[in-house]
Amino acid sequence: MTFRPEKSNERGAYECLGVLICTVLAMLLISSLVMRVFRADGASMRETLQDGDILLVLNDPLCGNYERGDIVVLRKAGFRDGAPIVKRVIATEGQTVEIDFEKGAVFVDGEKLEEDYIREPTWTPEGLEFPVTVPEGHLFVLGDNRNASSDSRSRELGTIDTRMVMGQAVLLAVPGKTAGLDRREWSRTGLLQ
C-alpha cells in the first residue's frame, strides 16, 4: 500500500468544509429560533439606546409574557412600511394608561410611573385619546425619548398585538455613536433593563 498525501489533503479539506457548513447552519438555526441581531435606528429610545446600537434580541417564543419595562422589537404592517422598531413596554393587557401631558406624567392603573430611563417628560400627545385600556393580547409601548417617538400614543400604531412583537432586546452588544459626543461609549454595553 502506497501513501498518497494528496488524498489525505483532500479529506482534510472536505472535513473543514463540512465543519464550516455545519457551523453556518447552526448559526442560522440559532438566529431563527433563539436570538437575532437588531440595529436600533433613530432617536426614539435615547438615552437608553442610541442610533446604530447593535442589540441581541431574544426571539418572541422564548420571551414568555412581556412585562412593564421590557424593551421590545416589533413591526406593524402599514406603520413605517413594516420596518422593525424598538420601544419600551409601559402596560400590558387589561391595564389602563393615562397621560397628563401638562405635567408630563404617565399613569398605569392610576399609579404614576417612576421613569428614570426617559430623556424628558411626556409632553407630546400624538393623537390617541386617553385613558386607554390595553386590550387582551396587546401591549402599550412608548419610546424613552418621548417627544421624538412615534409609539402607542399614535393612532397609526396604537396598542400592539403581541403577535407583532419579534422579541425582547436583552443585550446591547455594540454601541452606536452617542448623540452629541460623536463617539462610541463602550461602557454602555451589557444587559438591557
C-alpha positions in Angstrom: 0.0 0.0 0.0 1.3 3.4 -1.0 0.7 6.5 1.0 -0.8 9.3 -1.1 -0.6 12.7 0.6 -3.0 14.3 -1.9 -5.9 12.0 -0.8 -5.2 13.0 2.8 -5.2 16.7 1.9 -8.5 16.3 0.0 -10.1 14.5 3.0 -8.9 17.3 5.3 -10.3 19.9 3.0 -13.7 18.1 2.9 -13.7 17.8 6.7 -13.0 21.6 7.0 -15.7 22.4 4.5 -18.1 20.1 6.4 -17.3 21.8 9.7 -17.8 25.2 8.1 -21.2 24.3 6.7 -22.4 22.8 10.0 -21.3 25.9 11.8 -23.1 28.2 9.4 -26.2 26.0 9.6 -26.1 26.0 13.4 -25.8 29.8 13.5 -28.7 30.2 11.2 -30.8 27.8 13.3 -29.9 29.7 16.5 -30.7 33.1 14.9 -34.0 31.9 13.6 -35.1 30.0 16.8 -33.3 31.7 19.7 -31.8 35.1 19.0 -31.4 37.7 16.3 -29.3 40.8 15.9 -31.1 44.1 15.5 -29.7 47.6 14.8 -31.5 50.4 16.5 -32.5 53.1 14.1 -33.3 56.7 15.1 -33.5 58.6 18.4 -36.8 57.3 19.8 -35.2 55.3 22.6 -32.5 57.9 23.5 -30.8 57.9 26.2 -31.3 54.2 26.8 -30.4 53.3 23.2 -28.6 55.4 20.5 -29.0 55.4 16.8 -26.8 52.5 15.4 -26.7 50.4 18.6 -26.5 46.7 17.9 -28.8 44.6 20.1 -29.2 40.9 20.8 -33.0 40.2 20.7 -34.4 37.0 22.3 -37.0 35.7 19.8 -40.6 36.0 20.8 -41.5 32.3 21.5 -38.8 32.3 24.2 -39.7 35.5 25.9 -42.9 34.4 27.7 -45.1 37.2 28.9 -43.9 40.7 28.4 -43.8 43.0 31.4 -43.7 46.7 32.0 -40.1 47.9 31.4 -39.2 45.3 28.8 -37.6 46.7 25.7 -39.1 45.0 22.6 -38.6 44.9 18.9 -41.8 44.9 16.9 -43.2 45.5 13.4 -46.7 46.5 12.3 -47.7 46.3 8.6 -48.6 49.8 7.4 -46.5 51.6 10.1 -43.2 52.8 8.8 -43.5 50.4 5.9 -43.4 47.4 8.3 -39.8 48.2 9.3 -38.9 46.9 12.8 -39.0 49.4 15.6 -37.8 49.3 19.2 -39.9 50.5 22.2 -40.4 50.0 25.9 -43.5 48.2 27.3 -45.5 50.5 29.5 -48.6 48.5 30.1 -50.0 45.0 29.3 -53.5 43.6 28.7 -56.2 44.9 31.0 -54.2 47.8 32.3 -55.3 51.4 31.8 -52.9 54.1 30.7 -53.5 57.8 31.3 -51.0 60.5 30.4 -51.1 64.0 31.9 -49.5 66.0 29.1 -49.4 69.2 31.1 -47.3 67.6 33.9 -45.6 65.1 31.5 -46.5 62.2 33.7 -47.6 58.6 32.7 -50.0 56.7 34.9 -50.8 52.9 34.7 -53.9 51.9 36.7 -53.9 55.2 38.5 -50.3 54.9 39.6 -47.7 57.4 38.4 -44.7 55.6 36.8 -41.2 56.4 38.1 -39.4 56.6 34.8 -35.7 57.3 35.4 -34.9 55.9 31.9 -36.8 58.7 29.9 -35.0 61.6 28.3 -37.6 64.1 29.3 -41.3 64.1 30.5 -44.1 63.2 28.1 -45.4 66.4 26.6 -46.5 65.3 23.1 -50.0 63.7 22.7 -49.6 62.2 19.2 -53.4 61.9 18.7 -54.7 58.9 20.7 -57.3 59.8 23.3 -56.7 58.8 26.9 -57.4 56.9 29.1 -56.7 53.8 27.1 -57.3 50.3 28.4 -55.0 47.8 26.8 -57.0 45.0 25.0 -56.4 41.3 25.6 -53.2 40.1 23.8 -51.9 43.6 23.4 -49.2 45.9 24.8 -48.9 49.7 25.2 -45.4 50.8 24.2 -43.6 54.2 24.4 -40.1 55.3 23.3 -37.8 56.6 26.0 -37.3 59.8 24.1 -41.0 60.6 24.4 -41.2 63.8 22.5 -39.3 62.3 19.5 -41.0 59.0 19.3 -43.9 57.6 17.3 -45.4 55.0 19.6 -48.7 53.8 21.1 -49.8 57.4 21.6 -50.2 57.5 17.8 -53.5 56.4 16.3 -51.4 54.8 13.4 -49.7 52.5 15.8 -51.9 52.3 18.9 -51.7 49.3 21.2 -49.6 46.4 19.8 -50.9 42.9 19.3 -48.3 40.7 20.9 -48.1 38.7 17.7 -46.4 41.7 16.2 -43.5 41.5 18.7 -40.4 40.0 17.2 -38.7 39.6 20.6 -37.2 41.3 23.6 -33.9 43.2 23.4 -31.8 41.7 26.2 -28.2 42.9 25.4 -26.6 46.0 23.9 -23.7 44.3 22.1 -22.1 47.1 20.2 -22.9 50.8 20.9 -23.6 53.2 18.2 -22.2 56.7 18.4 -23.7 58.6 21.3 -25.6 61.7 20.2 -23.8 64.9 21.0 -20.5 63.1 21.6 -19.9 61.6 18.1 -18.1 58.6 19.6 -19.0 55.2 20.9 -19.4 54.8 24.7 -18.3 51.2 25.2 -19.4 51.4 28.9 -23.0 51.3 27.7 -22.6 47.7 26.6 -24.3 45.0 28.6 -27.8 43.7 29.7 -30.8 45.9 29.0 -33.3 46.7 31.6 
